[in-house]
Amino acid sequence: MRRLDAPSRAAVRAVIDAHLAELKVLPGFVGAEPGFPVVDGRILREPAILVFVSHKRPPTEVLAEDRVPRQLGAYRVAVLQADPWRQLEAKLAAEGSAFDLTADAGSLSYEGIEGDPIDTEHEIEGSLLCHLGPDAGWPVLKPFLEATQSSLTVAMYDFNAAYIAKTFIDTVRGGDIEAALTWDDSMTAPETEIRGQLRQRLKNRLDGAIIQCGSGRRFASAYHEKVAVRDHASFWLSSGNWSRRSQPDIDPIGDPATAKGMYSAGNREWHLIVDDESLAQLYERYIRHDLEAAKADLEAGEPGVALDAEEAWRFPDLLVPIESLTAEPGLALATVEPMAPQALPSVPRRIKVQPLLTPDNYVGRVSSWLAAARHSIYLQFAYITYTDKPSDERFTELLLSLAELSYKPGLDMRIIVGNNGAADKVRRLAEAGFNEAVFRVQGNVHNKGIVVDGESVLVSSANWSGDGVLRNRDAGLIVHDPEVAGYFSRAFLDDWETRARPTLADNAPVLIAPDDGSTPSGMVRMAWRDYFS
């Protein structure tokens, strides 16, 4: 069947409801729902009962009386590892907590800039510095920051790399630099330490604020942008944070010895540096817009905005299996050829570009761009989360249009997703009508990029979820140029052929960490945002 339709879902749901009492007493039961099962790494397009557990174990470790039935009624039963989000929802429900993990979309108060200047197509002349992570992230970003002469305006979700903080502080203190920084509110311990260091070392040289997210705020769940504007004239825009994973302190091009194992050291990211005053000042204007709104909140008595504010509620830490965080042994040890940065186009010419921001214009511009594809669509995302919530309608429409295109003869669609929770997310997309043959799974993917027809490319920070596409703060740029698109297309196809796999492995048993701080052998304790960012 092409998709799991409503009558089939209802029939399976009736069987689940009839057996729910016996399922609930099974050890680690989290929930059950209708869906397509994943068997031996492949999606079976048949209605089934999916049982989610907090820690899926091999049958040899489960007592016979604790095993999930193989069939209920007329339907196969498949056991899946519940992702941390499902586990946390179930935990809060069991505790009787009224805490809402998702922001009320109707309560968000973001207002853009009058005239919506972000939604204007621009023409730029010159070249763009195209580069990748982990091939050449920090070796390009560092000199970009150090070349600052007068001003540095930054919007950043995750800033946990001490060596980036040192460069930022040294650069601002080394000259008469006007610095501004907007930062997401859900900080990890290393970020809290860096935040204090920035405030202590830079004092009044830094104009900064934490951007509060959630119900009643401007953005839903994350201030997720990754943009740095230098001297009102150039900007760096990326899928990657200022983190140890997104900008690892390695130089595989300048020091080839570090190329081996680079896919274990860092994420796959796409980056751009653009020298254009008009565009740079446009992104800077919006960062300042967010900063001034946060400062107005501070003046109105909101205590969580200042950089020295006390930390608010945060998601629990996670326990992650060590083997799920490392590249497969063959890839980790393989000799690789890092892709060098390139200033493109090779001969400077006028290029059409479309700046993007969420919540402003991302979904509309990306939807129309993809709908016009003629030959190929390549997407690489950390994750793609299907949703049919009424508040996510525009994102749902985008996904359903791509689902139709995934079967279109003559259109080469390929989608790489990260391995965190991939089996559950890809099967859900298949249930919504996607051709599962277009998907491959790759470890350590943090990218959020698209190439269309080999002629245009999107570099962006926006994850594909309802919040990521519609309600968070994210930034991107569509570049209409075959040489720029070709650079990122080559990177994508190399990943597709060399590092991505066509089968769906069981999701790793990522668990909510206990409050006592203990970490079992074979597991790593990670902050929630480090795992999902």
GUDO-530796 format. One record per residue (C-alpha): x, y, z. Coordinates in steps of 0.1 Angstrom, whole numbers, plus 5000, padded with zeros to 4 digits. Example, Ala and Ser with C-alpha at 12.3 -4.5 7.8 and 13.67 -1.06 7.14 Angstrom:
REM residues 2
PT  east  north    up
PT  5123   4955  5078
PT  5137   4989  5071
//
This chain:
REM residues 533
PT  east  north    up
PT  5000   5000  5000
PT  5012   5035  4991
PT  5003   5050  5025
PT  4987   5039  5057
PT  4952   5052  5054
PT  4927   5062  5081
PT  4905   5031  5079
PT  4936   5008  5083
PT  4948   5029  5112
PT  4914   5027  5129
PT  4912   4989  5125
PT  4947   4985  5141
PT  4939   5010  5168
PT  4908   4990  5178
PT  4929   4959  5183
PT  4955   4979  5204
PT  4927   4992  5226
PT  4914   4957  5231
PT  4948   4945  5243
PT  4961   4976  5260
PT  4958   4963  5295
PT  4981   4933  5288
PT  5006   4955  5269
PT  5009   4981  5297
PT  5022   4956  5322
PT  5051   4945  5300
PT  5085   4958  5313
PT  5095   4991  5298
PT  5062   4996  5279
PT  5060   5032  5267
PT  5032   5031  5241
PT  5016   5014  5211
PT  5003   5027  5178
PT  4994   5016  5143
PT  5021   5017  5117
PT  5043   5000  5091
PT  5068   4976  5107
PT  5106   4976  5101
PT  5118   4940  5096
PT  5154   4932  5089
PT  5162   4968  5081
PT  5133   4972  5055
PT  5099   4987  5058
PT  5070   4964  5052
PT  5040   4982  5037
PT  5014   4965  5058
PT  4993   4976  5088
PT  5009   4964  5120
PT  5009   4971  5158
PT  5040   4990  5169
PT  5050   4986  5205
PT  5075   5011  5219
PT  5096   5002  5249
PT  5121   5022  5269
PT  5150   4998  5263
PT  5147   4973  5235
PT  5167   4942  5243
PT  5176   4911  5223
PT  5152   4882  5228
PT  5179   4862  5246
PT  5178   4888  5274
PT  5140   4888  5279
PT  5120   4862  5299
PT  5093   4845  5280
PT  5065   4860  5301
PT  5080   4895  5295
PT  5081   4893  5257
PT  5058   4913  5235
PT  5033   4890  5216
PT  5043   4884  5180
PT  5007   4889  5168
PT  4975   4904  5181
PT  4943   4898  5162
PT  4951   4898  5125
PT  4982   4921  5129
PT  5019   4915  5133
PT  5034   4931  5163
PT  5068   4949  5160
PT  5088   4962  5189
PT  5106   4995  5185
PT  5129   5015  5207
PT  5111   5045  5221
PT  5130   5077  5214
PT  5138   5100  5243
PT  5108   5123  5235
PT  5083   5094  5238
PT  5100   5083  5270
PT  5098   5117  5285
PT  5061   5122  5275
PT  5053   5089  5291
PT  5073   5097  5323
PT  5056   5130  5327
PT  5022   5114  5322
PT  5029   5087  5347
PT  5039   5114  5372
PT  5008   5133  5366
PT  5028   5163  5355
PT  5009   5191  5337
PT  5042   5203  5321
PT  5037   5208  5283
PT  5068   5198  5263
PT  5056   5217  5232
PT  5049   5254  5229
PT  5013   5266  5222
PT  5017   5278  5186
PT  4988   5302  5190
PT  5005   5319  5219
PT  5038   5329  5201
PT  5044   5366  5199
PT  5070   5370  5172
PT  5066   5401  5150
PT  5089   5405  5120
PT  5103   5437  5106
PT  5078   5460  5088
PT  5079   5454  5050
PT  5093   5419  5054
PT  5127   5427  5039
PT  5140   5392  5043
PT  5116   5380  5016
PT  5133   5400  4988
PT  5155   5382  4963
PT  5190   5397  4960
PT  5216   5397  4934
PT  5252   5396  4946
PT  5284   5399  4926
PT  5316   5380  4936
PT  5323   5347  4950
PT  5311   5327  4980
PT  5334   5306  5001
PT  5319   5271  5001
PT  5331   5247  5027
PT  5322   5216  5047
PT  5324   5200  5081
PT  5343   5181  5093
PT  5366   5187  5063
PT  5372   5224  5069
PT  5349   5240  5095
PT  5370   5256  5122
PT  5401   5262  5099
PT  5379   5286  5079
PT  5358   5301  5107
PT  5388   5310  5129
PT  5405   5333  5104
PT  5371   5348  5094
PT  5366   5358  5131
PT  5401   5370  5135
PT  5399   5393  5105
PT  5372   5414  5123
PT  5381   5451  5122
PT  5351   5469  5137
PT  5320   5448  5145
PT  5310   5412  5151
PT  5272   5404  5154
PT  5264   5367  5161
PT  5233   5346  5165
PT  5241   5312  5179
PT  5221   5282  5192
PT  5249   5261  5208
PT  5283   5277  5218
PT  5302   5251  5238
PT  5337   5251  5222
PT  5362   5267  5245
PT  5387   5274  5216
PT  5360   5293  5197
PT  5352   5313  5229
PT  5389   5321  5233
PT  5391   5333  5197
PT  5359   5354  5201
PT  5372   5370  5233
PT  5407   5376  5219
PT  5393   5392  5187
PT  5370   5415  5206
PT  5396   5426  5231
PT  5423   5429  5205
PT  5407   5457  5187
PT  5380   5483  5192
PT  5353   5458  5183
PT  5316   5463  5187
PT  5303   5428  5196
PT  5267   5415  5199
PT  5255   5380  5206
PT  5221   5364  5208
PT  5219   5330  5223
PT  5194   5302  5229
PT  5180   5297  5264
PT  5185   5260  5269
PT  5222   5260  5278
PT  5244   5230  5287
PT  5270   5232  5315
PT  5299   5240  5292
PT  5278   5268  5276
PT  5269   5282  5310
PT  5307   5284  5318
PT  5314   5301  5285
PT  5286   5325  5290
PT  5301   5336  5323
PT  5335   5339  5308
PT  5322   5361  5280
PT  5304   5383  5304
PT  5334   5385  5328
PT  5361   5391  5302
PT  5343   5413  5278
PT  5320   5432  5302
PT  5305   5462  5283
PT  5322   5453  5251
PT  5296   5427  5245
PT  5259   5435  5239
PT  5242   5402  5245
PT  5210   5385  5255
PT  5195   5351  5259
PT  5164   5346  5237
PT  5137   5329  5256
PT  5116   5303  5238
PT  5084   5285  5246
PT  5047   5293  5250
PT  5040   5330  5251
PT  5075   5338  5238
PT  5085   5348  5203
PT  5099   5314  5192
PT  5086   5280  5199
PT  5114   5257  5212
PT  5148   5270  5199
PT  5167   5301  5189
PT  5185   5279  5164
PT  5202   5303  5141
PT  5240   5300  5132
PT  5250   5334  5116
PT  5280   5357  5123
PT  5281   5391  5106
PT  5316   5408  5104
PT  5321   5445  5099
PT  5286   5450  5085
PT  5300   5436  5052
PT  5305   5398  5053
PT  5287   5369  5070
PT  5292   5333  5078
PT  5261   5311  5077
PT  5260   5275  5085
PT  5241   5244  5095
PT  5266   5240  5124
PT  5269   5254  5158
PT  5300   5268  5176
PT  5303   5234  5192
PT  5330   5208  5194
PT  5310   5185  5171
PT  5301   5211  5145
PT  5335   5229  5144
PT  5360   5202  5156
PT  5395   5215  5163
PT  5410   5195  5134
PT  5424   5205  5100
PT  5421   5175  5077
PT  5432   5197  5047
PT  5462   5214  5063
PT  5472   5184  5084
PT  5463   5153  5064
PT  5471   5130  5094
PT  5438   5143  5110
PT  5418   5132  5080
PT  5416   5096  5091
PT  5389   5094  5117
PT  5375   5129  5109
PT  5339   5115  5106
PT  5342   5104  5142
PT  5355   5137  5153
PT  5329   5159  5138
PT  5295   5162  5120
PT  5286   5166  5084
PT  5279   5203  5080
PT  5275   5228  5051
PT  5289   5263  5055
PT  5291   5295  5035
PT  5309   5328  5038
PT  5295   5356  5017
PT  5310   5391  5011
PT  5281   5413  5004
PT  5272   5444  5024
PT  5235   5445  5016
PT  5229   5408  5026
PT  5252   5410  5056
PT  5234   5441  5069
PT  5200   5424  5063
PT  5209   5394  5085
PT  5225   5417  5111
PT  5193   5438  5111
PT  5173   5408  5121
PT  5198   5397  5148
PT  5196   5432  5162
PT  5158   5430  5160
PT  5158   5399  5182
PT  5184   5414  5205
PT  5164   5446  5210
PT  5132   5426  5216
PT  5150   5406  5243
PT  5164   5438  5259
PT  5128   5452  5260
PT  5118   5421  5279
PT  5146   5426  5304
PT  5135   5462  5310
PT  5100   5450  5315
PT  5112   5427  5343
PT  5119   5394  5325
PT  5149   5379  5345
PT  5158   5352  5321
PT  5172   5374  5293
PT  5205   5387  5307
PT  5236   5367  5300
PT  5242   5363  5337
PT  5206   5350  5343
PT  5200   5319  5363
PT  5192   5288  5342
PT  5156   5279  5337
PT  5140   5244  5335
PT  5160   5221  5312
PT  5153   5188  5296
PT  5169   5158  5313
PT  5203   5144  5304
PT  5203   5112  5282
PT  5223   5080  5284
PT  5236   5072  5249
PT  5254   5040  5239
PT  5290   5047  5231
PT  5289   5027  5199
PT  5261   5048  5185
PT  5282   5080  5187
PT  5312   5067  5167
PT  5315   5061  5130
PT  5313   5025  5118
PT  5348   5010  5122
PT  5354   5009  5085
PT  5345   5045  5081
PT  5364   5057  5112
PT  5396   5040  5100
PT  5393   5046  5063
PT  5416   5070  5044
PT  5394   5098  5031
PT  5400   5127  5008
PT  5387   5159  5025
PT  5369   5183  5003
PT  5388   5216  5002
PT  5370   5250  5005
PT  5363   5267  4972
PT  5355   5303  4963
PT  5327   5300  4937
PT  5318   5308  4911
PT  5352   5305  4896
PT  5346   5336  4875
PT  5328   5363  4894
PT  5293   5371  4881
PT  5260   5382  4894
PT  5242   5355  4913
PT  5206   5354  4925
PT  5201   5345  4961
PT  5171   5343  4984
PT  5177   5349  5021
PT  5155   5329  5045
PT  5144   5331  5081
PT  5120   5312  5102
PT  5093   5320  5111
PT  5093   5347  5084
PT  5096   5332  5049
PT  5114   5298  5050
PT  5084   5275  5044
PT  5069   5295  5016
PT  5101   5300  4997
PT  5114   5265  5001
PT  5080   5250  4991
PT  5078   5269  4959
PT  5115   5262  4951
PT  5111   5225  4955
PT  5078   5224  4935
PT  5097   5238  4905
PT  5123   5210  4905
PT  5127   5194  4871
PT  5154   5167  4873
PT  5166   5161  4908
PT  5162   5169  4945
PT  5189   5160  4970
PT  5181   5165  5007
PT  5204   5159  5037
PT  5190   5165  5071
PT  5198   5155  5107
PT  5162   5143  5108
PT  5128   5148  5091
PT  5099   5144  5115
PT  5065   5139  5099
PT  5036   5157  5116
PT  4999   5161  5108
PT  4991   5185  5136
PT  4968   5213  5125
PT  4993   5239  5136
PT  5019   5223  5113
PT  4997   5224  5082
PT  5022   5242  5059
PT  5050   5219  5068
PT  5027   5189  5063
PT  5018   5201  5029
PT  5055   5205  5020
PT  5062   5169  5031
PT  5031   5155  5013
PT  5041   5172  4980
PT  5076   5157  4983
PT  5060   5123  4990
PT  5042   5125  4957
PT  5074   5136  4939
PT  5093   5106  4954
PT  5075   5084  4930
PT  5076   5107  4900
PT  5093   5090  4870
PT  5124   5109  4858
PT  5129   5128  4890
PT  5160   5117  4909
PT  5151   5122  4946
PT  5176   5112  4973
PT  5173   5119  5010
PT  5200   5113  5036
PT  5190   5115  5072
PT  5210   5112  5104
PT  5210   5079  5122
PT  5194   5092  5155
PT  5159   5077  5155
PT  5160   5071  5118
PT  5141   5038  5117
PT  5111   5054  5134
PT  5111   5086  5114
PT  5116   5070  5080
PT  5088   5045  5086
PT  5065   5073  5096
PT  5074   5092  5063
PT  5067   5059  5044
PT  5033   5057  5061
PT  5025   5092  5049
PT  5033   5082  5013
PT  5070   5085  5007
PT  5089   5060  4986
PT  5113   5045  5012
PT  5138   5037  4984
PT  5148   5074  4983
PT  5162   5073  5018
PT  5196   5065  5032
PT  5209   5068  5067
PT  5243   5083  5077
PT  5260   5087  5110
PT  5269   5121  5125
PT  5248   5142  5101
PT  5239   5176  5114
PT  5233   5192  5080
PT  5201   5208  5068
PT  5208   5213  5031
PT  5191   5208  4998
PT  5203   5208  4961
PT  5178   5212  4933
PT  5185   5202  4897
PT  5223   5207  4903
PT  5216   5244  4898
PT  5206   5258  4932
PT  5214   5250  4968
PT  5200   5258  5002
PT  5225   5261  5032
PT  5205   5265  5064
PT  5202   5258  5101
PT  5165   5247  5100
PT  5157   5212  5111
PT  5127   5196  5094
PT  5101   5195  5122
PT  5070   5216  5128
PT  5089   5240  5150
PT  5120   5240  5129
PT  5103   5249  5097
PT  5076   5272  5111
PT  5082   5286  5146
PT  5118   5286  5157
PT  5144   5311  5147
PT  5166   5297  5119
PT  5185   5312  5090
PT  5193   5300  5055
PT  5203   5311  5020
PT  5192   5297  4986
PT  5219   5303  4960
PT  5210   5300  4924
PT  5243   5291  4907
PT  5254   5258  4892
PT  5290   5260  4904
PT  5280   5266  4940
PT  5253   5240  4938
PT  5277   5216  4921
PT  5301   5219  4950
PT  5275   5208  4976
PT  5260   5182  4952
PT  5294   5165  4949
PT  5296   5164  4987
PT  5261   5149  4989
PT  5267   5123  4963
PT  5300   5112  4980
PT  5281   5108  5012
PT  5254   5089  4994
PT  5278   5064  4978
PT  5304   5061  5005
PT  5289   5067  5040
PT  5251   5064  5038
PT  5234   5030  5041
PT  5201   5019  5025
PT  5189   4998  5055
PT  5173   5009  5087
PT  5190   4996  5118
PT  5172   4994  5151
PT  5173   5028  5169
PT  5199   5028  5196
PT  5185   5025  5232
PT  5189   5061  5243
PT  5176   5064  5278
PT  5166   5093  5301
PT  5194   5095  5326
PT  5186   5091  5363
PT  5188   5121  5386
PT  5215   5106  5407
PT  5242   5113  5381
PT  5251   5076  5376
PT  5263   5065  5341
PT  5263   5027  5333
PT  5292   5011  5316
PT  5291   5014  5278
PT  5269   5046  5280
PT  5278   5083  5278
PT  5258   5109  5296
PT  5248   5137  5272
PT  5228   5169  5275
PT  5194   5166  5257
PT  5202   5195  5233
PT  5236   5180  5224
PT  5219   5148  5213
PT  5191   5165  5193
PT  5208   5197  5181
//
